[in-house]
Protein backbone atom coordinates (compact mmCIF):
# COMPACT_ATOMS: atom_id res chain seq x y z
CA UNK A 1 0.00 0.00 0.00
CA UNK A 2 1.34 3.38 -0.95
CA UNK A 3 1.30 6.32 1.43
CA UNK A 4 1.42 9.86 0.11
CA UNK A 5 2.26 12.98 2.04
CA UNK A 6 1.52 16.51 0.88
CA UNK A 7 2.35 19.18 3.40
CA UNK A 8 2.34 22.97 3.33
CA UNK A 9 2.90 24.15 6.91
CA UNK A 10 2.90 27.65 8.33
CA UNK A 11 3.48 26.75 11.97
CA UNK A 12 4.21 30.32 12.95
CA UNK A 13 0.63 31.26 12.15
CA UNK A 14 -0.67 28.82 14.76
CA UNK A 15 1.53 30.08 17.55
CA UNK A 16 1.65 33.79 16.83
CA UNK A 17 -1.92 34.57 15.75
CA UNK A 18 -3.82 36.69 18.25
CA UNK A 19 -6.92 34.89 19.41
CA UNK A 20 -9.84 34.81 21.79
CA UNK A 21 -11.68 31.84 23.22
CA UNK A 22 -15.45 31.32 23.41
CA UNK A 23 -16.84 29.04 26.12
CA UNK A 24 -20.17 27.95 27.58
CA UNK A 25 -21.01 30.19 30.55
CA UNK A 26 -22.40 27.25 32.54
CA UNK A 27 -19.74 24.56 32.16
CA UNK A 28 -16.74 26.39 30.68
CA UNK A 29 -16.53 24.02 27.69
CA UNK A 30 -15.35 25.49 24.38
CA UNK A 31 -18.00 26.57 21.90
CA UNK A 32 -17.03 25.54 18.38
CA UNK A 33 -18.34 27.15 15.19
CA UNK A 34 -19.26 30.36 16.99
CA UNK A 35 -19.57 33.18 14.45
CA UNK A 36 -17.77 36.46 15.09
CA UNK A 37 -18.75 39.48 12.97
CA UNK A 38 -15.80 41.89 12.93
CA UNK A 39 -15.62 45.24 11.18
CA UNK A 40 -14.05 43.90 7.99
CA UNK A 41 -14.57 40.14 8.10
CA UNK A 42 -16.32 37.08 9.47
CA UNK A 43 -14.41 34.44 11.48
CA UNK A 44 -15.44 31.32 13.40
CA UNK A 45 -14.11 29.49 16.42
CA UNK A 46 -12.38 26.15 15.84
CA UNK A 47 -13.10 22.88 17.67
CA UNK A 48 -11.24 24.19 20.75
CA UNK A 49 -13.27 27.42 20.86
CA UNK A 50 -10.47 29.68 19.57
CA UNK A 51 -10.86 32.32 16.86
CA UNK A 52 -8.25 34.57 15.17
CA UNK A 53 -9.23 37.96 16.58
CA UNK A 54 -6.72 40.73 17.24
CA UNK A 55 -6.52 42.75 20.45
CA UNK A 56 -7.57 45.89 18.57
CA UNK A 57 -10.98 44.38 17.73
CA UNK A 58 -13.95 46.22 19.21
CA UNK A 59 -17.73 46.45 18.85
CA UNK A 60 -18.24 42.99 17.42
CA UNK A 61 -20.93 40.34 17.73
CA UNK A 62 -20.62 36.66 18.68
CA UNK A 63 -23.33 34.06 18.11
CA UNK A 64 -23.61 30.27 18.07
CA UNK A 65 -26.37 27.73 17.67
CA UNK A 66 -28.14 27.19 21.00
CA UNK A 67 -26.68 30.34 22.58
CA UNK A 68 -27.72 33.96 23.05
CA UNK A 69 -25.98 36.52 20.86
CA UNK A 70 -23.46 38.73 22.62
CA UNK A 71 -22.19 42.21 21.75
CA UNK A 72 -18.55 42.82 22.68
CA UNK A 73 -17.39 46.43 22.98
CA UNK A 74 -13.69 45.76 23.64
CA UNK A 75 -11.37 42.77 23.15
CA UNK A 76 -11.47 40.09 25.81
CA UNK A 77 -9.44 36.89 25.52
CA UNK A 78 -12.26 34.83 27.11
CA UNK A 79 -15.89 35.23 26.05
CA UNK A 80 -18.71 33.37 27.81
CA UNK A 81 -21.96 32.68 25.96
CA UNK A 82 -25.23 31.98 27.79
CA UNK A 83 -27.56 29.24 26.63
CA UNK A 84 -30.62 30.29 24.64
CA UNK A 85 -32.68 28.55 27.33
CA UNK A 86 -31.61 26.88 30.56
CA UNK A 87 -34.06 24.03 31.06
CA UNK A 88 -37.21 22.55 29.65
CA UNK A 89 -39.36 24.23 32.30
CA UNK A 90 -38.45 27.65 30.90
CA UNK A 91 -39.39 26.77 27.34
CA UNK A 92 -42.76 27.91 26.01
CA UNK A 93 -43.29 25.53 23.12
CA UNK A 94 -45.30 26.85 20.17
CA UNK A 95 -46.26 24.71 17.17
CA UNK A 96 -45.18 26.03 13.77
CA UNK A 97 -46.60 25.26 10.32
CA UNK A 98 -43.34 23.99 8.80
CA UNK A 99 -44.71 23.55 5.29
CA UNK A 100 -46.08 27.10 5.17
CA UNK A 101 -42.96 28.72 6.64
CA UNK A 102 -40.46 26.91 4.40
CA UNK A 103 -42.68 27.46 1.38
CA UNK A 104 -42.83 31.20 2.00
CA UNK A 105 -39.04 31.51 2.40
CA UNK A 106 -38.46 29.45 -0.74
CA UNK A 107 -40.96 31.42 -2.83
CA UNK A 108 -39.46 34.76 -1.79
CA UNK A 109 -35.81 33.65 -1.56
CA UNK A 110 -34.59 36.03 -4.29
CA UNK A 111 -36.20 38.99 -2.49
CA UNK A 112 -34.94 38.29 1.03
CA UNK A 113 -31.39 37.09 0.38
CA UNK A 114 -28.82 38.98 -1.68
CA UNK A 115 -29.11 37.68 -5.25
CA UNK A 116 -26.59 39.66 -7.30
CA UNK A 117 -23.08 38.63 -8.43
CA UNK A 118 -20.84 38.44 -5.35
CA UNK A 119 -17.16 37.90 -4.58
CA UNK A 120 -15.95 36.46 -1.29
CA UNK A 121 -12.62 35.73 0.36
CA UNK A 122 -13.18 32.30 1.89
CA UNK A 123 -11.50 29.62 3.96
CA UNK A 124 -12.08 26.19 2.41
CA UNK A 125 -11.55 23.24 4.75
CA UNK A 126 -11.92 19.46 4.42
CA UNK A 127 -11.35 16.76 7.06
CA UNK A 128 -11.65 12.97 6.94
CA UNK A 129 -11.36 10.51 9.82
CA UNK A 130 -11.22 6.70 9.95
CA UNK A 131 -12.12 5.15 13.34
CA UNK A 132 -11.87 8.63 14.90
CA UNK A 133 -8.33 9.19 13.60
CA UNK A 134 -7.54 11.97 11.15
CA UNK A 135 -6.11 10.80 7.86
CA UNK A 136 -6.87 13.77 5.62
CA UNK A 137 -6.76 17.52 6.31
CA UNK A 138 -6.83 20.33 3.78
CA UNK A 139 -7.23 24.05 4.45
CA UNK A 140 -6.94 26.71 1.79
CA UNK A 141 -7.52 30.40 1.26
CA UNK A 142 -9.60 31.01 -1.82
CA UNK A 143 -11.91 33.38 -3.62
CA UNK A 144 -15.47 32.35 -4.34
CA UNK A 145 -17.70 34.00 -6.93
CA UNK A 146 -21.41 33.39 -7.11
CA UNK A 147 -23.69 34.69 -9.83
CA UNK A 148 -26.83 34.92 -7.70
CA UNK A 149 -26.03 33.31 -4.31
CA UNK A 150 -28.52 30.56 -5.10
CA UNK A 151 -28.53 27.34 -7.08
CA UNK A 152 -29.61 27.34 -10.73
CA UNK A 153 -31.05 23.89 -11.49
CA UNK A 154 -30.89 24.21 -15.28
CA UNK A 155 -27.17 25.04 -15.25
CA UNK A 156 -26.53 22.41 -12.58
CA UNK A 157 -28.12 19.55 -14.49
CA UNK A 158 -26.27 20.63 -17.64
CA UNK A 159 -23.03 20.84 -15.61
CA UNK A 160 -22.61 24.52 -16.48
CA UNK A 161 -21.13 24.97 -13.00
CA UNK A 162 -19.14 28.10 -13.88
CA UNK A 163 -22.47 29.87 -14.42
CA UNK A 164 -23.41 29.12 -10.80
CA UNK A 165 -20.21 29.27 -8.76
CA UNK A 166 -16.49 29.75 -9.36
CA UNK A 167 -13.55 29.21 -7.01
CA UNK A 168 -10.02 30.60 -7.27
CA UNK A 169 -7.60 28.59 -5.15
CA UNK A 170 -5.17 31.15 -3.68
CA UNK A 171 -3.03 29.51 -1.03
CA UNK A 172 -3.09 25.93 0.25
CA UNK A 173 -2.05 26.40 3.87
CA UNK A 174 -2.26 22.76 4.93
CA UNK A 175 -2.68 19.59 2.90
CA UNK A 176 -1.90 16.18 4.31
CA UNK A 177 -3.15 12.74 3.30
CA UNK A 178 -1.81 9.55 4.89
CA UNK A 179 -4.36 7.06 3.60
CA UNK A 180 -4.09 5.48 0.17
CA UNK A 181 -6.71 2.70 0.23
CA UNK A 182 -9.92 3.26 -1.68
CA UNK A 183 -12.55 2.09 0.80
CA UNK A 184 -14.30 5.45 1.07
CA UNK A 185 -13.64 6.80 -2.42
CA UNK A 186 -15.66 6.39 -5.60
CA UNK A 187 -12.84 6.98 -8.03
CA UNK A 188 -14.64 10.01 -9.48
CA UNK A 189 -13.72 13.48 -8.17
CA UNK A 190 -15.89 15.35 -10.63
CA UNK A 191 -18.54 17.63 -9.14
CA UNK A 192 -22.05 16.23 -9.39
CA UNK A 193 -25.29 18.17 -9.64
CA UNK A 194 -26.03 17.39 -5.98
CA UNK A 195 -22.47 18.09 -4.77
CA UNK A 196 -22.60 21.56 -6.30
CA UNK A 197 -26.10 22.09 -4.93
CA UNK A 198 -24.91 21.43 -1.38
CA UNK A 199 -23.01 24.74 -1.50
CA UNK A 200 -26.32 26.62 -1.56
CA UNK A 201 -29.02 26.96 1.08
CA UNK A 202 -31.66 27.45 -1.64
CA UNK A 203 -30.89 23.91 -2.86
CA UNK A 204 -31.25 22.34 0.58
CA UNK A 205 -34.31 24.45 1.41
CA UNK A 206 -36.11 23.09 -1.67
CA UNK A 207 -34.94 19.54 -0.97
CA UNK A 208 -36.27 19.68 2.60
CA UNK A 209 -39.50 21.27 1.39
CA UNK A 210 -39.95 18.48 -1.18
CA UNK A 211 -39.71 15.91 1.63
CA UNK A 212 -42.32 17.85 3.62
CA UNK A 213 -44.65 18.07 0.60
CA UNK A 214 -44.24 14.43 -0.45
CA UNK A 215 -47.36 12.27 -0.38
CA UNK A 216 -47.86 10.66 3.02
CA UNK A 217 -45.18 12.77 4.73
CA UNK A 218 -45.35 13.35 8.47
CA UNK A 219 -43.71 16.42 9.96
CA UNK A 220 -43.75 18.73 12.96
CA UNK A 221 -42.03 21.94 14.05
CA UNK A 222 -41.91 23.79 17.36
CA UNK A 223 -40.64 27.21 18.36
CA UNK A 224 -38.70 26.60 21.58
CA UNK A 225 -37.14 30.01 22.28
CA UNK A 226 -37.24 33.60 21.12
CA UNK A 227 -34.66 36.38 21.31
CA UNK A 228 -35.81 39.72 19.89
CA UNK A 229 -37.07 39.07 16.36
CA UNK A 230 -35.32 35.72 16.11
CA UNK A 231 -37.05 32.44 16.86
CA UNK A 232 -35.35 29.08 17.39
CA UNK A 233 -37.40 26.32 15.76
CA UNK A 234 -36.81 22.56 15.84
CA UNK A 235 -38.35 20.17 13.32
CA UNK A 236 -38.78 16.52 12.31
CA UNK A 237 -39.77 15.11 8.94
CA UNK A 238 -40.51 11.62 7.65
CA UNK A 239 -41.09 11.79 3.93
CA UNK A 240 -43.58 9.67 2.04
CA UNK A 241 -40.75 7.36 0.92
CA UNK A 242 -39.42 6.90 4.46
CA UNK A 243 -36.51 9.37 4.49
CA UNK A 244 -36.11 10.82 7.99
CA UNK A 245 -34.80 14.29 8.79
CA UNK A 246 -34.47 16.35 11.92
CA UNK A 247 -32.92 19.73 12.64
CA UNK A 248 -33.32 23.28 13.80
CA UNK A 249 -33.26 26.76 12.37
CA UNK A 250 -33.36 30.40 13.43
CA UNK A 251 -36.11 32.47 11.85
CA UNK A 252 -36.29 36.27 11.81
CA UNK A 253 -40.02 36.90 12.06
CA UNK A 254 -39.75 40.53 10.93
CA UNK A 255 -37.60 39.99 7.83
CA UNK A 256 -39.12 36.51 7.26
CA UNK A 257 -35.66 35.05 6.69
CA UNK A 258 -34.03 31.87 7.96
CA UNK A 259 -30.70 33.06 9.37
CA UNK A 260 -29.36 29.65 10.48
CA UNK A 261 -30.40 26.22 9.23
CA UNK A 262 -29.18 22.79 10.32
CA UNK A 263 -30.65 19.55 8.99
CA UNK A 264 -29.58 15.98 9.68
CA UNK A 265 -30.43 13.07 7.37
CA UNK A 266 -30.86 9.93 9.49
CA UNK A 267 -29.53 7.11 7.33
CA UNK A 268 -27.77 4.74 9.73
CA UNK A 269 -30.66 2.24 9.69
CA UNK A 270 -30.54 1.78 5.92
CA UNK A 271 -29.44 -1.73 4.82
CA UNK A 272 -25.77 -2.09 3.80
CA UNK A 273 -24.77 -2.30 0.14
CA UNK A 274 -21.97 -4.18 -1.59
CA UNK A 275 -19.11 -2.18 -3.03
CA UNK A 276 -15.87 -3.01 -4.82
CA UNK A 277 -12.54 -1.24 -4.39
CA UNK A 278 -10.32 -0.22 -7.30
CA UNK A 279 -8.32 -3.38 -6.57
CA UNK A 280 -11.44 -5.54 -7.05
CA UNK A 281 -12.04 -6.38 -3.36
CA UNK A 282 -15.72 -6.51 -2.34
CA UNK A 283 -16.92 -5.18 1.01
CA UNK A 284 -20.11 -4.08 2.81
CA UNK A 285 -20.78 -0.34 3.00
CA UNK A 286 -23.20 1.19 5.50
CA UNK A 287 -24.54 4.73 5.18
CA UNK A 288 -24.29 7.03 8.20
CA UNK A 289 -25.94 10.31 9.14
CA UNK A 290 -25.32 13.44 7.06
CA UNK A 291 -25.76 17.05 8.17
CA UNK A 292 -25.86 20.34 6.30
CA UNK A 293 -25.49 23.68 8.08
CA UNK A 294 -25.98 27.17 6.63
CA UNK A 295 -25.36 30.43 8.46
CA UNK A 296 -26.29 33.96 7.33
CA UNK A 297 -25.75 37.48 8.62
CA UNK A 298 -27.24 40.88 7.80
CA UNK A 299 -25.00 43.57 6.34
CA UNK A 300 -26.27 46.90 5.00
CA UNK A 301 -29.80 45.52 4.84
CA UNK A 302 -28.75 42.38 2.89
CA UNK A 303 -28.62 38.77 4.05
CA UNK A 304 -25.29 37.20 3.07
CA UNK A 305 -23.77 33.74 3.60
CA UNK A 306 -21.39 33.48 6.56
CA UNK A 307 -20.59 29.75 6.38
CA UNK A 308 -21.71 26.40 5.00
CA UNK A 309 -20.84 22.96 6.37
CA UNK A 310 -21.47 19.45 5.14
CA UNK A 311 -20.73 16.71 7.67
CA UNK A 312 -20.99 12.93 7.73
CA UNK A 313 -20.76 10.53 10.66
CA UNK A 314 -20.83 6.74 11.17
CA UNK A 315 -20.34 5.81 7.51
CA UNK A 316 -19.04 2.25 7.88
CA UNK A 317 -17.17 -0.25 5.74
CA UNK A 318 -16.36 -3.87 6.67
CA UNK A 319 -13.16 -4.39 4.73
CA UNK A 320 -10.80 -7.39 5.00
CA UNK A 321 -12.24 -8.40 8.36
CA UNK A 322 -11.99 -4.94 9.92
CA UNK A 323 -14.63 -2.30 10.52
CA UNK A 324 -13.80 1.22 9.33
CA UNK A 325 -16.06 4.02 10.57
CA UNK A 326 -15.72 7.25 8.66
CA UNK A 327 -16.37 10.86 9.57
CA UNK A 328 -15.92 13.75 7.18
CA UNK A 329 -16.63 17.44 6.88
CA UNK A 330 -16.38 20.20 4.30
CA UNK A 331 -16.61 23.80 5.48
CA UNK A 332 -16.53 27.17 3.77
CA UNK A 333 -16.21 30.37 5.80
CA UNK A 334 -17.06 33.56 3.93
CA UNK A 335 -14.58 35.97 5.51
CA UNK A 336 -15.29 39.03 3.34
CA UNK A 337 -17.90 40.15 0.80
CA UNK A 338 -17.96 42.57 -2.09
CA UNK A 339 -20.30 43.16 -5.00
CA UNK A 340 -19.05 41.76 -8.29
CA UNK A 341 -19.71 41.72 -12.00
CA UNK A 342 -21.26 38.94 -14.05
CA UNK A 343 -17.97 37.91 -15.67
CA UNK A 344 -16.70 35.99 -12.62
CA UNK A 345 -13.07 35.03 -11.95
CA UNK A 346 -10.28 35.12 -14.52
CA UNK A 347 -8.50 32.16 -12.86
CA UNK A 348 -10.79 29.48 -11.52
CA UNK A 349 -10.84 25.90 -10.30
CA UNK A 350 -11.52 23.19 -12.85
CA UNK A 351 -14.50 21.32 -11.38
CA UNK A 352 -13.85 18.27 -13.55
CA UNK A 353 -11.18 17.19 -11.03
CA UNK A 354 -10.50 17.39 -7.32
CA UNK A 355 -10.03 20.93 -6.04
CA UNK A 356 -6.66 19.88 -4.60
CA UNK A 357 -5.37 18.92 -8.06
CA UNK A 358 -5.75 22.56 -9.18
CA UNK A 359 -2.77 24.93 -9.08
CA UNK A 360 -3.05 27.78 -6.51
CA UNK A 361 -2.88 31.38 -7.74
CA UNK A 362 -0.81 32.41 -4.66
CA UNK A 363 -2.72 35.49 -3.60
CA UNK A 364 -1.91 36.09 0.06
CA UNK A 365 -4.26 37.70 2.57
CA UNK A 366 -4.36 38.25 6.31
CA UNK A 367 -4.28 34.90 8.09
CA UNK A 368 -7.69 33.84 9.45
CA UNK A 369 -6.85 30.21 10.23
CA UNK A 370 -6.32 28.62 13.65
CA UNK A 371 -5.74 24.88 13.86
CA UNK A 372 -7.29 22.91 16.69
CA UNK A 373 -4.97 20.91 18.96
CA UNK A 374 -5.91 17.67 17.17
CA UNK A 375 -5.30 19.22 13.74
CA UNK A 376 -1.94 20.63 14.85
CA UNK A 377 -0.89 17.22 16.19
CA UNK A 378 -1.86 15.59 12.88
CA UNK A 379 0.05 18.16 10.83
CA UNK A 380 3.13 17.88 13.06
CA UNK A 381 3.39 14.09 13.23
CA UNK A 382 5.81 12.35 10.87
Buried (B, 14 or more C-beta within 10 A) or exposed (E): EEEEEEEBBBEEBBEEBBBBBBBBBEEEEBBBBBBBBBEEBBBBBBBBBBBBBEEEBEEBEBBBBEBBBBEBEEBEEEBBBEBBBEEEEEBEEEEBEBBEBBBEBBEEBEEBBBBEBBBBBBBBBBBBBBEEEBBBBBBBBBBBBBBBBBBBEEBBEEBEBBBBBBBBBBBBBBBBBBBEBBBBEEEEBEBEBEBBBBBBBBBBBBBBBEBBBBEEBEBEBBBBBBBEEBBBBBBBBBBEEEBBBBBBBBBBEEBEBBBBBBBBBBBEEEEEEEBEBEEEEEBBBBBBBBBBBBBBBBEEEBBBBBBBBBBBBBBBBBBEEEEBBBBBBBBBBBBBBEEBEEEBBEBBBBBEEBBBEBEBBEBEEEBBBBBBEBBBEBBEEE
